[in-house]
Amino acid sequence: MTGMSGIRFCCLCDRPILGKAERVEQFSASGARPDSLRHPAGDPDCRRTSRT
C-alpha cells in the first residue's frame, strides 16, 4: 500500500478532491470498472484540462 492510496482524484481535471465528490457511474457488465469521481459542479478547485 502506497502513501497515496487514500487520495481521490477528479476524472475531469486529475486534481485531488479534498471535500465532497460527485460519483460518475461507469457502465461495466461485469462490475470490474469502478465508478469515477469528480468535483461538484461549480467547484473552483476543479480546473478542467483541455483534452484535444
PDB file with SEQRES, HELIX, SHEET and CRYST1 records, atoms N, CA, C and O in Angstrom:
SEQRES   1 A   52  MET THR GLY MET SER GLY ILE ARG PHE CYS CYS LEU CYS          
SEQRES   2 A   52  ASP ARG PRO ILE LEU GLY LYS ALA GLU ARG VAL GLU GLN          
SEQRES   3 A   52  PHE SER ALA SER GLY ALA ARG PRO ASP SER LEU ARG HIS          
SEQRES   4 A   52  PRO ALA GLY ASP PRO ASP CYS ARG ARG THR SER ARG THR          
SHEET    1 AA1 2 GLU A  22  VAL A  24  0                                        
SHEET    2 AA1 2 SER A  36  ARG A  38 -1                                        
CRYST1    1.000    1.000    1.000  90.00  90.00  90.00 P 1           1          
ATOM      1  N   MET A   1       0.855  -1.186   0.000  1.00  0.00           N  
ATOM      2  CA  MET A   1       0.000   0.000   0.000  1.00  0.00           C  
ATOM      3  C   MET A   1       0.892   1.236   0.000  1.00  0.00           C  
ATOM      4  O   MET A   1       1.832   1.347   0.786  1.00  0.00           O  
ATOM      5  N   THR A   2       0.573   2.157  -0.898  1.00  0.00           N  
ATOM      6  CA  THR A   2       1.388   3.373  -1.007  1.00  0.00           C  
ATOM      7  C   THR A   2       0.817   4.490  -0.148  1.00  0.00           C  
ATOM      8  O   THR A   2      -0.293   4.373   0.373  1.00  0.00           O  
ATOM      9  N   GLY A   3       1.554   5.544  -0.003  1.00  0.00           N  
ATOM     10  CA  GLY A   3       1.107   6.696   0.761  1.00  0.00           C  
ATOM     11  C   GLY A   3      -0.004   7.470   0.074  1.00  0.00           C  
ATOM     12  O   GLY A   3      -0.697   8.254   0.723  1.00  0.00           O  
ATOM     13  N   MET A   4      -0.188   7.266  -1.223  1.00  0.00           N  
ATOM     14  CA  MET A   4      -1.205   7.980  -1.997  1.00  0.00           C  
ATOM     15  C   MET A   4      -2.531   7.208  -2.058  1.00  0.00           C  
ATOM     16  O   MET A   4      -3.459   7.667  -2.723  1.00  0.00           O  
ATOM     17  N   SER A   5      -2.649   6.087  -1.407  1.00  0.00           N  
ATOM     18  CA  SER A   5      -3.788   5.197  -1.598  1.00  0.00           C  
ATOM     19  C   SER A   5      -5.132   5.778  -1.165  1.00  0.00           C  
ATOM     20  O   SER A   5      -6.158   5.325  -1.673  1.00  0.00           O  
ATOM     21  N   GLY A   6      -5.188   6.743  -0.268  1.00  0.00           N  
ATOM     22  CA  GLY A   6      -6.453   7.281   0.196  1.00  0.00           C  
ATOM     23  C   GLY A   6      -6.921   8.529  -0.536  1.00  0.00           C  
ATOM     24  O   GLY A   6      -7.993   9.051  -0.233  1.00  0.00           O  
ATOM     25  N   ILE A   7      -6.148   9.013  -1.484  1.00  0.00           N  
ATOM     26  CA  ILE A   7      -6.468  10.251  -2.182  1.00  0.00           C  
ATOM     27  C   ILE A   7      -7.397   9.955  -3.354  1.00  0.00           C  
ATOM     28  O   ILE A   7      -7.169   9.024  -4.126  1.00  0.00           O  
ATOM     29  N   ARG A   8      -8.454  10.769  -3.473  1.00  0.00           N  
ATOM     30  CA  ARG A   8      -9.391  10.639  -4.585  1.00  0.00           C  
ATOM     31  C   ARG A   8      -9.056  11.714  -5.609  1.00  0.00           C  
ATOM     32  O   ARG A   8      -8.804  12.863  -5.246  1.00  0.00           O  
ATOM     33  N   PHE A   9      -9.050  11.343  -6.899  1.00  0.00           N  
ATOM     34  CA  PHE A   9      -8.729  12.275  -7.963  1.00  0.00           C  
ATOM     35  C   PHE A   9      -9.936  12.504  -8.858  1.00  0.00           C  
ATOM     36  O   PHE A   9     -10.705  11.581  -9.124  1.00  0.00           O  
ATOM     37  N   CYS A  10     -10.098  13.738  -9.321  1.00  0.00           N  
ATOM     38  CA  CYS A  10     -11.182  14.127 -10.207  1.00  0.00           C  
ATOM     39  C   CYS A  10     -10.932  13.557 -11.609  1.00  0.00           C  
ATOM     40  O   CYS A  10      -9.828  13.672 -12.142  1.00  0.00           O  
ATOM     41  N   CYS A  11     -11.961  12.941 -12.199  1.00  0.00           N  
ATOM     42  CA  CYS A  11     -11.815  12.364 -13.543  1.00  0.00           C  
ATOM     43  C   CYS A  11     -11.798  13.442 -14.627  1.00  0.00           C  
ATOM     44  O   CYS A  11     -11.447  13.145 -15.769  1.00  0.00           O  
ATOM     45  N   LEU A  12     -12.165  14.678 -14.305  1.00  0.00           N  
ATOM     46  CA  LEU A  12     -12.167  15.765 -15.295  1.00  0.00           C  
ATOM     47  C   LEU A  12     -10.860  16.541 -15.324  1.00  0.00           C  
ATOM     48  O   LEU A  12     -10.366  16.891 -16.396  1.00  0.00           O  
ATOM     49  N   CYS A  13     -10.292  16.814 -14.139  1.00  0.00           N  
ATOM     50  CA  CYS A  13      -9.101  17.662 -14.094  1.00  0.00           C  
ATOM     51  C   CYS A  13      -7.868  16.957 -13.521  1.00  0.00           C  
ATOM     52  O   CYS A  13      -6.781  17.534 -13.519  1.00  0.00           O  
ATOM     53  N   ASP A  14      -8.018  15.734 -13.041  1.00  0.00           N  
ATOM     54  CA  ASP A  14      -6.905  14.943 -12.484  1.00  0.00           C  
ATOM     55  C   ASP A  14      -6.267  15.587 -11.258  1.00  0.00           C  
ATOM     56  O   ASP A  14      -5.109  15.312 -10.945  1.00  0.00           O  
ATOM     57  N   ARG A  15      -7.016  16.445 -10.563  1.00  0.00           N  
ATOM     58  CA  ARG A  15      -6.529  17.074  -9.331  1.00  0.00           C  
ATOM     59  C   ARG A  15      -7.156  16.362  -8.134  1.00  0.00           C  
ATOM     60  O   ARG A  15      -8.230  15.775  -8.270  1.00  0.00           O  
ATOM     61  N   PRO A  16      -6.518  16.399  -6.970  1.00  0.00           N  
ATOM     62  CA  PRO A  16      -7.086  15.752  -5.783  1.00  0.00           C  
ATOM     63  C   PRO A  16      -8.410  16.387  -5.363  1.00  0.00           C  
ATOM     64  O   PRO A  16      -8.599  17.596  -5.492  1.00  0.00           O  
ATOM     65  N   ILE A  17      -9.311  15.566  -4.866  1.00  0.00           N  
ATOM     66  CA  ILE A  17     -10.592  16.039  -4.342  1.00  0.00           C  
ATOM     67  C   ILE A  17     -10.467  16.066  -2.824  1.00  0.00           C  
ATOM     68  O   ILE A  17     -10.287  15.026  -2.190  1.00  0.00           O  
ATOM     69  N   LEU A  18     -10.562  17.259  -2.247  1.00  0.00           N  
ATOM     70  CA  LEU A  18     -10.367  17.410  -0.809  1.00  0.00           C  
ATOM     71  C   LEU A  18     -11.675  17.362  -0.028  1.00  0.00           C  
ATOM     72  O   LEU A  18     -11.690  16.917   1.119  1.00  0.00           O  
ATOM     73  N   GLY A  19     -12.756  17.806  -0.621  1.00  0.00           N  
ATOM     74  CA  GLY A  19     -14.043  17.837   0.069  1.00  0.00           C  
ATOM     75  C   GLY A  19     -14.992  16.791  -0.504  1.00  0.00           C  
ATOM     76  O   GLY A  19     -14.626  15.638  -0.737  1.00  0.00           O  
ATOM     77  N   LYS A  20     -16.230  17.243  -0.721  1.00  0.00           N  
ATOM     78  CA  LYS A  20     -17.238  16.350  -1.279  1.00  0.00           C  
ATOM     79  C   LYS A  20     -16.921  16.038  -2.731  1.00  0.00           C  
ATOM     80  O   LYS A  20     -16.296  16.833  -3.433  1.00  0.00           O  
ATOM     81  N   ALA A  21     -17.365  14.865  -3.170  1.00  0.00           N  
ATOM     82  CA  ALA A  21     -17.153  14.430  -4.545  1.00  0.00           C  
ATOM     83  C   ALA A  21     -18.458  13.910  -5.118  1.00  0.00           C  
ATOM     84  O   ALA A  21     -19.301  13.376  -4.397  1.00  0.00           O  
ATOM     85  N   GLU A  22     -18.613  14.073  -6.426  1.00  0.00           N  
ATOM     86  CA  GLU A  22     -19.766  13.510  -7.116  1.00  0.00           C  
ATOM     87  C   GLU A  22     -19.317  12.241  -7.836  1.00  0.00           C  
ATOM     88  O   GLU A  22     -18.235  12.194  -8.423  1.00  0.00           O  
ATOM     89  N   ARG A  23     -20.151  11.229  -7.783  1.00  0.00           N  
ATOM     90  CA  ARG A  23     -19.839   9.952  -8.420  1.00  0.00           C  
ATOM     91  C   ARG A  23     -20.302   9.977  -9.871  1.00  0.00           C  
ATOM     92  O   ARG A  23     -21.429  10.380 -10.159  1.00  0.00           O  
ATOM     93  N   VAL A  24     -19.435   9.547 -10.784  1.00  0.00           N  
ATOM     94  CA  VAL A  24     -19.758   9.424 -12.195  1.00  0.00           C  
ATOM     95  C   VAL A  24     -19.820   7.927 -12.486  1.00  0.00           C  
ATOM     96  O   VAL A  24     -18.800   7.239 -12.473  1.00  0.00           O  
ATOM     97  N   GLU A  25     -21.024   7.434 -12.747  1.00  0.00           N  
ATOM     98  CA  GLU A  25     -21.196   5.998 -12.939  1.00  0.00           C  
ATOM     99  C   GLU A  25     -20.592   5.554 -14.262  1.00  0.00           C  
ATOM    100  O   GLU A  25     -20.772   6.202 -15.294  1.00  0.00           O  
ATOM    101  N   GLN A  26     -19.877   4.447 -14.216  1.00  0.00           N  
ATOM    102  CA  GLN A  26     -19.281   3.831 -15.393  1.00  0.00           C  
ATOM    103  C   GLN A  26     -20.032   2.532 -15.666  1.00  0.00           C  
ATOM    104  O   GLN A  26     -20.288   1.767 -14.737  1.00  0.00           O  
ATOM    105  N   PHE A  27     -20.386   2.272 -16.912  1.00  0.00           N  
ATOM    106  CA  PHE A  27     -21.065   1.024 -17.239  1.00  0.00           C  
ATOM    107  C   PHE A  27     -20.046  -0.087 -17.399  1.00  0.00           C  
ATOM    108  O   PHE A  27     -19.075   0.041 -18.145  1.00  0.00           O  
ATOM    109  N   SER A  28     -20.279  -1.163 -16.697  1.00  0.00           N  
ATOM    110  CA  SER A  28     -19.454  -2.352 -16.829  1.00  0.00           C  
ATOM    111  C   SER A  28     -20.344  -3.548 -16.528  1.00  0.00           C  
ATOM    112  O   SER A  28     -20.821  -3.701 -15.403  1.00  0.00           O  
ATOM    113  N   ALA A  29     -20.566  -4.379 -17.504  1.00  0.00           N  
ATOM    114  CA  ALA A  29     -21.440  -5.543 -17.326  1.00  0.00           C  
ATOM    115  C   ALA A  29     -20.919  -6.474 -16.235  1.00  0.00           C  
ATOM    116  O   ALA A  29     -21.706  -7.099 -15.525  1.00  0.00           O  
ATOM    117  N   SER A  30     -19.608  -6.567 -16.099  1.00  0.00           N  
ATOM    118  CA  SER A  30     -19.032  -7.463 -15.090  1.00  0.00           C  
ATOM    119  C   SER A  30     -18.841  -6.778 -13.748  1.00  0.00           C  
ATOM    120  O   SER A  30     -18.628  -7.446 -12.736  1.00  0.00           O  
ATOM    121  N   GLY A  31     -18.916  -5.457 -13.726  1.00  0.00           N  
ATOM    122  CA  GLY A  31     -18.679  -4.715 -12.484  1.00  0.00           C  
ATOM    123  C   GLY A  31     -17.211  -4.492 -12.204  1.00  0.00           C  
ATOM    124  O   GLY A  31     -16.853  -4.038 -11.117  1.00  0.00           O  
ATOM    125  N   ALA A  32     -16.362  -4.798 -13.152  1.00  0.00           N  
ATOM    126  CA  ALA A  32     -14.919  -4.679 -12.953  1.00  0.00           C  
ATOM    127  C   ALA A  32     -14.427  -3.237 -13.013  1.00  0.00           C  
ATOM    128  O   ALA A  32     -13.371  -2.921 -12.465  1.00  0.00           O  
ATOM    129  N   ARG A  33     -15.178  -2.365 -13.670  1.00  0.00           N  
ATOM    130  CA  ARG A  33     -14.762  -0.967 -13.797  1.00  0.00           C  
ATOM    131  C   ARG A  33     -15.462  -0.145 -12.709  1.00  0.00           C  
ATOM    132  O   ARG A  33     -16.683   0.008 -12.750  1.00  0.00           O  
ATOM    133  N   PRO A  34     -14.723   0.376 -11.753  1.00  0.00           N  
ATOM    134  CA  PRO A  34     -15.357   1.157 -10.680  1.00  0.00           C  
ATOM    135  C   PRO A  34     -15.840   2.521 -11.178  1.00  0.00           C  
ATOM    136  O   PRO A  34     -15.389   3.007 -12.215  1.00  0.00           O  
ATOM    137  N   ASP A  35     -16.754   3.127 -10.434  1.00  0.00           N  
ATOM    138  CA  ASP A  35     -17.233   4.463 -10.758  1.00  0.00           C  
ATOM    139  C   ASP A  35     -16.098   5.468 -10.573  1.00  0.00           C  
ATOM    140  O   ASP A  35     -15.209   5.266  -9.745  1.00  0.00           O  
ATOM    141  N   SER A  36     -16.135   6.547 -11.347  1.00  0.00           N  
ATOM    142  CA  SER A  36     -15.164   7.629 -11.218  1.00  0.00           C  
ATOM    143  C   SER A  36     -15.728   8.705 -10.309  1.00  0.00           C  
ATOM    144  O   SER A  36     -16.926   8.721 -10.026  1.00  0.00           O  
ATOM    145  N   LEU A  37     -14.873   9.596  -9.854  1.00  0.00           N  
ATOM    146  CA  LEU A  37     -15.287  10.711  -9.007  1.00  0.00           C  
ATOM    147  C   LEU A  37     -14.903  12.019  -9.667  1.00  0.00           C  
ATOM    148  O   LEU A  37     -13.935  12.085 -10.424  1.00  0.00           O  
ATOM    149  N   ARG A  38     -15.676  13.070  -9.373  1.00  0.00           N  
ATOM    150  CA  ARG A  38     -15.350  14.399  -9.877  1.00  0.00           C  
ATOM    151  C   ARG A  38     -15.716  15.424  -8.823  1.00  0.00           C  
ATOM    152  O   ARG A  38     -16.486  15.145  -7.904  1.00  0.00           O  
ATOM    153  N   HIS A  39     -15.147  16.634  -8.970  1.00  0.00           N  
ATOM    154  CA  HIS A  39     -15.518  17.733  -8.092  1.00  0.00           C  
ATOM    155  C   HIS A  39     -16.988  18.077  -8.340  1.00  0.00           C  
ATOM    156  O   HIS A  39     -17.481  17.872  -9.450  1.00  0.00           O  
ATOM    157  N   PRO A  40     -17.692  18.590  -7.342  1.00  0.00           N  
ATOM    158  CA  PRO A  40     -19.062  19.055  -7.569  1.00  0.00           C  
ATOM    159  C   PRO A  40     -19.087  20.182  -8.608  1.00  0.00           C  
ATOM    160  O   PRO A  40     -18.110  20.916  -8.757  1.00  0.00           O  
ATOM    161  N   ALA A  41     -20.195  20.311  -9.313  1.00  0.00           N  
ATOM    162  CA  ALA A  41     -20.335  21.351 -10.340  1.00  0.00           C  
ATOM    163  C   ALA A  41     -20.105  22.727  -9.728  1.00  0.00           C  
ATOM    164  O   ALA A  41     -20.661  23.041  -8.676  1.00  0.00           O  
ATOM    165  N   GLY A  42     -19.296  23.540 -10.375  1.00  0.00           N  
ATOM    166  CA  GLY A  42     -19.012  24.896  -9.917  1.00  0.00           C  
ATOM    167  C   GLY A  42     -17.920  25.001  -8.876  1.00  0.00           C  
ATOM    168  O   GLY A  42     -17.645  26.099  -8.391  1.00  0.00           O  
ATOM    169  N   ASP A  43     -17.289  23.899  -8.515  1.00  0.00           N  
ATOM    170  CA  ASP A  43     -16.226  23.925  -7.506  1.00  0.00           C  
ATOM    171  C   ASP A  43     -14.994  24.611  -8.097  1.00  0.00           C  
ATOM    172  O   ASP A  43     -14.507  24.184  -9.145  1.00  0.00           O  
ATOM    173  N   PRO A  44     -14.478  25.659  -7.456  1.00  0.00           N  
ATOM    174  CA  PRO A  44     -13.318  26.378  -8.003  1.00  0.00           C  
ATOM    175  C   PRO A  44     -12.028  25.544  -7.998  1.00  0.00           C  
ATOM    176  O   PRO A  44     -11.070  25.895  -8.686  1.00  0.00           O  
ATOM    177  N   ASP A  45     -11.991  24.452  -7.236  1.00  0.00           N  
ATOM    178  CA  ASP A  45     -10.800  23.591  -7.210  1.00  0.00           C  
ATOM    179  C   ASP A  45     -10.656  22.773  -8.489  1.00  0.00           C  
ATOM    180  O   ASP A  45      -9.575  22.262  -8.784  1.00  0.00           O  
ATOM    181  N   CYS A  46     -11.746  22.648  -9.251  1.00  0.00           N  
ATOM    182  CA  CYS A  46     -11.729  21.855 -10.476  1.00  0.00           C  
ATOM    183  C   CYS A  46     -11.286  22.744 -11.627  1.00  0.00           C  
ATOM    184  O   CYS A  46     -12.021  23.632 -12.058  1.00  0.00           O  
ATOM    185  N   ARG A  47     -10.103  22.504 -12.109  1.00  0.00           N  
ATOM    186  CA  ARG A  47      -9.573  23.251 -13.248  1.00  0.00           C  
ATOM    187  C   ARG A  47      -9.485  22.275 -14.404  1.00  0.00           C  
ATOM    188  O   ARG A  47      -8.448  21.657 -14.648  1.00  0.00           O  
ATOM    189  N   ARG A  48     -10.583  22.155 -15.100  1.00  0.00           N  
ATOM    190  CA  ARG A  48     -10.702  21.179 -16.170  1.00  0.00           C  
ATOM    191  C   ARG A  48      -9.619  21.385 -17.229  1.00  0.00           C  
ATOM    192  O   ARG A  48      -9.402  22.498 -17.709  1.00  0.00           O  
ATOM    193  N   THR A  49      -8.953  20.299 -17.576  1.00  0.00           N  
ATOM    194  CA  THR A  49      -7.922  20.363 -18.596  1.00  0.00           C  
ATOM    195  C   THR A  49      -8.541  20.181 -19.969  1.00  0.00           C  
ATOM    196  O   THR A  49      -9.552  19.491 -20.104  1.00  0.00           O  
ATOM    197  N   SER A  50      -7.957  20.785 -20.979  1.00  0.00           N  
ATOM    198  CA  SER A  50      -8.460  20.604 -22.338  1.00  0.00           C  
ATOM    199  C   SER A  50      -7.856  19.339 -22.901  1.00  0.00           C  
ATOM    200  O   SER A  50      -6.634  19.203 -22.977  1.00  0.00           O  
ATOM    201  N   ARG A  51      -8.699  18.424 -23.292  1.00  0.00           N  
ATOM    202  CA  ARG A  51      -8.240  17.154 -23.846  1.00  0.00           C  
ATOM    203  C   ARG A  51      -8.585  17.130 -25.327  1.00  0.00           C  
ATOM    204  O   ARG A  51      -9.660  16.675 -25.718  1.00  0.00           O  
ATOM    205  N   THR A  52      -7.660  17.624 -26.149  1.00  0.00           N  
ATOM    206  CA  THR A  52      -7.898  17.667 -27.589  1.00  0.00           C  
ATOM    207  C   THR A  52      -6.989  16.742 -28.322  1.00  0.00           C  
ATOM    208  O   THR A  52      -7.055  16.653 -29.548  1.00  0.00           O  
TER     209      THR A  52                                                      
END                                                                             
